[in-house]
Amino acid sequence: MKYAFLIFETIRHNLIRTILTGLGTMVMVLVVTLVFTVLSALDRATTEKQKNLKAIVTEKWQIPSMMPYSYASALSQGGAAADDPDAARPEDAMSWGFFVGSTEENPAKRSFENLFFAFIMEPEKARTMLDEVDSLTDDEAQPLLAAIKRMKDVPNGVIVGQERLDKMKKKVGDRITVFGRNYRDMNLELEIVGTFPREPARYADSSVISRDYFNRQLDAYQNSHQNKPHPMAEKTLGLVWLRLKDRKTFSKVSEQILTSPSFTSPPVKIETSSTGIGGFLEAWRDIIWGMRWLMAPACLLTLSLVISNAISISVRERQLEFAVMKVMGFRPSQILILVLAEALLIGTISGFLSAALTYVAINGMGGLPFRIAFFPKFAVPLQAFWWGPAMGAITALAGSFIPAWRARTVKVSDVFARVT
Amino acid sequence: MSKSEICVDVQNVHKSFRRGIEVVDVLNGLNLQVHEKEFVSLMGPSGSGKTTLLNLIAGLDQPTTGSVYVRGDQISAMTESQLASWRTRTIGFVFQFYNLLPVLTAYRNVELPLLLLPLSASQRKQQVQTALDIVGLSDRLHHRPGQLSGGQQQRVGIARAIVTDPALIVADEPTGALDSKSADEILDLLGELRKSLNKTIIIVTHDPRAAARADREVHLDKGQLVATH
C-alpha cells in the first residue's frame, strides 16, 4: 500500500495517457457489456433447470403452433385424468394465444408504430407465469397487479407495455380499436387498464388481453356471420405453459400428455421452456455464435492492444525513471508490479465506470433494443457491475504485461550509458 | 591504514563493452582503494572510464573480471536482487541531471528509497524531514521538481541520496548542470556531509574546482589510474 501514492501520482500526471487509455477501455467494455447482456439473457433462457421448471406444449408438426382451445383445460392439468390420484400435475399453467393487429384501420397506413401484439391469456397468469415477472416482488409488480385487478371489472381491458403505449401515443384509461391481422375481420374495442412494470424490459412492447373476452368476441363473430365460426376459431391456442416441480414430474407429465388420446388431432409435443427457446433460437444460431466467439473476443483483444500500446509508450518515455528507481534499490519485480498496477487501476476503474454508465443509460432507456426471437429488449443485468471491472482488469493485465516486463528489464548502465 | 578502514576496494578490475562486433575495453586492470570518510574525486578525459568505475562501485554494473568490495562486501559477486537491496542500505547516488521523478513532490521524491525499508510512515516522515533540513529545503516539501531551481533540485537529489543514511555517497558530475554559485553550494553541502555525517564521498567531475574540494584527486586515462594526489 505504501507504493500507492506512486501509482496514483503517475496516473494523475500522465493525464493524456490515462484519459485515452481509460476512454479506449470504456468504449470496448461498453461493446462487450452489451454483447454479454444479450448472451447472458439468452443463456439464462436456455439453461435447463432441475427444479421449478417450465414446460411448453405446442402443436407437434406445425410452426406456428395453432391448437384448438379445447385442449387448454386438459393440458393445464398435465394430461392427468381427473380421477387418477397418482397422476403428476403441474403447479401452475397458462395458455397462450396471439393476436396481431393494428390500431390503424387503413392497411396502407399500417406500420410498426401502430402495430398491436397481444397475448391472449388469463390475465392473472401474467403475474405468476411470465418469465421474470414471476420472480418480481409484489412491490415491483404493483402496476401489473393493479391492471390485472382492473381487468376483472373491465372485460375488454388490455394491459399494454409502456413502450408500445408511447409508440401509440396512448395512456392508461384511453380506448383503442384494434383491427385484426391474423384474426381477419375481428376488430376489438379495448380499454387500456394498465401497463407492465418497467422491468423486465422484454414486455415493454407487448400487451395482454383476456382469454374469456377473446372467446366471447369469437362467439360474437359467429353470431354476426350467419352462425359461421371464424376461420381461426379452432386454432386459437398457440401453446400451453406448465410449471412443474422438478424433472421427474416433467417426465411423468410428458408421458401423460404424449400418451393421451385427447391430444392426437392435431398431435402435440412437450419440451422444457429452455429447450423450446433454444430450438426457437436456432434461426439466430450464427449471429449468436458470432457475437460470442468473434465479436466479444475481438473487442477484448482490441482492448488489450489499446492498453498495451498506451502502456508501452509510457514505459518507453519513463525508462530513465525506472533506471533511477533501480539505482535507489527497487527490484525488477517491484518495477514490474508498479507498471502492472498502474494499468490494472486504469483498466478496473474505466471498466467499472463504463459498465455503470451502460447499466444506467441502457436500463434508463428501457433496455437494449436488439430484436432477436421474442426478446424485444435486453436489460443490462446487475452482473455488469463486475463484468466491467473484470474485463478492464484482465485486459489491462494482459495488455500491460509485455511493457511491464520491458520496464522490469531496463538496464541501468545502458540508460546512463556514457563512458567518461 | 588498516583493512577495516577501507570503504571501497577495487581490485584488478577489467570492464569491456561490446559495440556490434567490436569489443571496447573501458577499464584495464584498475585498482583503487577509498577509505572511510574520505572525499575522493575521479577526473579524466571523456572515455577514460570514470562513470563506468563509479557504476561498478555503486553496484549498477558488474566488472568483466576483477573484484569490487564495498565495506567488506564483494558486490561484484552479488545477484541483481541482492545488489538492489544492498544499494538501498549502503549507497546514495547523486546524478548530474538530478533525475527526480517529475510527478512527485520533493517530499515524495526523498521518501522513495525509504519505501524499500521496513519503516513506519511516521519514521519515514521524520527521516525525510531530517534529510530535507540538512540540505536546507524544509520549506519546499510540497514543490514538484518543475517548481524548483537547478540548485534546489540537486539539493533534493542529495537529500534523496542521504535519506537512508548510507555510508557511501557517489555522485556523477553533481555540479555539471549548475551555475557556479549553485555548484559551490552543492560542493559545500557535500563537504559538510562528509564532515558532520562522516560519509564517504566519491564524485566524478570535469571541474577542477570541484575536484579540489576533495581529499584526494584520482585521475584516470584509458581505463587506468594515472595519478593520485
Interface residues (C-beta under 8 A of the other chain):
Chain A: K2 Y3 F5 L6 E9 T10 R12 H13 N14 L320 E321 V324 M325 K326 V327 M328 G329 F330 R331 P332 Q334 V412 S413 F416 R418 V419 T420
Chain B: F17 V24 V26 G44 S46 G47 S48 G49 K50 T51 T52 N55 A58 L60 D61 E80 S81 A84 S85 W86 R87 T88 R89 F93 F95 N99 L101 P102 V103 L104 R108 L112 P113 L115 L116 A121 R160 D172 E173 V204 H206
